[in-house]
Amino acid sequence: MKSPALHSPREAAKILGVSYPTLKQWIYHNKIRTMKTPGGHHRVPESEIDRLLPKKLGRGNLATRRGDFRRISGRNQLIGRVLEVKVEGLLAQVRLAIGEQQITAIITADAARELRLKPGDRAAALIKATEVMILRS
């Protein structure tokens, strides 16, 4: 059986969009269930994060709420697989494979954590540009 994905309280707070002290209070008041490491540190199972995803953002089952958490009307979307995520400081570099091509985007580190991006995940690159240039190769 696959073990559940676990997040540190700080990671869980960022995913849920609450402050770290708020999440710690939730832990102390048993509003969120955690597991403890052998060293006594709290870890938040992904199932608990899913349980607390804002219900007002969408109705339906968990899969629907997760999928609808961020909807966008943009049509210039390229679907691919995450090859690499490099987080450093405030920014994250995300490299996607789209067919035989690759595209790299720089996003905030918070956004990368919120999206829970990791290699192998399916993701979309949304292209928003006022100009497109063509080069002859």
C-alpha positions in Angstrom: 0.0 0.0 0.0 1.3 3.4 -0.9 2.1 5.7 2.0 0.2 9.0 2.1 2.0 12.2 1.0 3.1 14.2 4.0 3.9 17.9 4.2 5.6 20.0 6.9 3.3 22.4 8.7 4.9 25.3 6.8 4.3 23.7 3.4 0.7 22.8 4.4 0.1 26.4 5.4 1.3 27.7 2.1 -0.8 25.3 0.1 -3.9 26.2 2.1 -3.2 29.9 2.0 -3.0 30.4 5.8 -0.2 31.6 8.0 2.1 29.2 9.7 1.0 30.3 13.2 -2.6 29.7 12.2 -1.8 26.2 11.0 0.1 25.4 14.2 -3.0 26.6 16.2 -5.2 24.3 14.2 -2.8 21.4 15.1 -2.8 22.3 18.8 -6.6 22.6 18.8 -7.1 19.3 16.8 -8.7 21.1 13.9 -6.3 19.3 11.5 -4.9 15.8 12.0 -1.2 15.2 11.7 1.3 12.4 12.0 4.4 12.7 14.0 7.9 11.7 12.8 10.1 9.6 15.0 11.7 12.9 16.1 8.3 14.3 17.2 7.8 16.7 14.3 4.3 17.2 12.9 3.5 16.1 9.3 0.2 16.9 7.6 -1.2 14.2 5.3 -2.3 15.4 1.9 -5.8 14.0 2.7 -6.1 16.6 5.4 -5.0 19.4 3.1 -7.6 18.1 0.6 -10.3 18.1 3.3 -9.6 21.8 4.1 -9.4 23.0 0.5 -11.8 25.9 0.3 -15.2 24.4 -0.4 -16.7 27.8 -1.4 -14.5 27.7 -4.6 -16.4 24.8 -6.0 -19.0 22.3 -5.4 -18.8 18.6 -5.8 -16.5 15.8 -4.8 -12.8 16.2 -3.9 -11.6 15.5 -7.5 -13.9 18.3 -8.8 -12.8 20.8 -6.1 -9.1 20.0 -6.7 -9.6 20.4 -10.5 -11.6 23.6 -10.2 -9.4 25.3 -7.6 -8.0 27.6 -10.2 -10.0 27.9 -13.4 -8.8 30.1 -16.3 -10.4 31.2 -19.5 -7.2 31.4 -21.5 -7.2 29.2 -24.6 -3.5 29.3 -25.4 -2.6 26.4 -23.2 0.0 23.8 -23.9 -0.4 20.6 -21.9 2.7 18.6 -21.0 4.7 16.9 -18.3 6.8 18.6 -15.6 10.5 17.7 -16.2 12.0 19.7 -13.5 11.2 22.2 -10.7 14.0 24.3 -9.2 12.9 26.5 -6.3 15.4 29.1 -5.1 14.4 32.1 -2.9 11.2 33.7 -4.1 11.2 32.1 -7.6 10.8 28.7 -9.1 11.9 27.6 -12.6 9.5 25.0 -14.1 10.5 23.1 -17.2 7.7 21.3 -19.1 8.0 18.7 -21.9 5.3 19.4 -24.6 5.6 16.8 -27.3 9.2 16.8 -28.4 9.6 20.5 -27.3 10.4 22.0 -23.9 9.2 25.2 -22.3 10.6 26.9 -19.2 8.6 29.3 -17.0 9.6 31.4 -14.1 6.9 31.5 -11.4 6.8 32.4 -7.7 8.0 29.8 -5.3 4.7 30.1 -3.5 2.8 29.3 -6.7 5.0 26.2 -7.3 4.3 25.0 -3.7 0.6 25.7 -4.0 0.5 23.7 -7.3 2.5 20.9 -5.7 4.5 20.6 -8.9 6.9 17.7 -9.2 8.6 15.9 -12.1 6.1 13.6 -13.9 3.1 15.7 -13.1 0.7 16.8 -15.9 0.6 20.6 -16.2 -0.3 23.3 -18.7 1.7 26.3 -19.8 -0.6 29.3 -20.4 0.8 31.6 -23.1 -0.3 35.2 -22.8 1.6 37.5 -25.2 0.8 40.6 -27.2 3.4 39.6 -29.9 4.7 36.5 -31.4 7.9 36.5 -33.4 8.9 34.0 -36.0 12.6 33.2 -36.7 13.7 31.2 -39.7 15.9 28.3 -38.7 
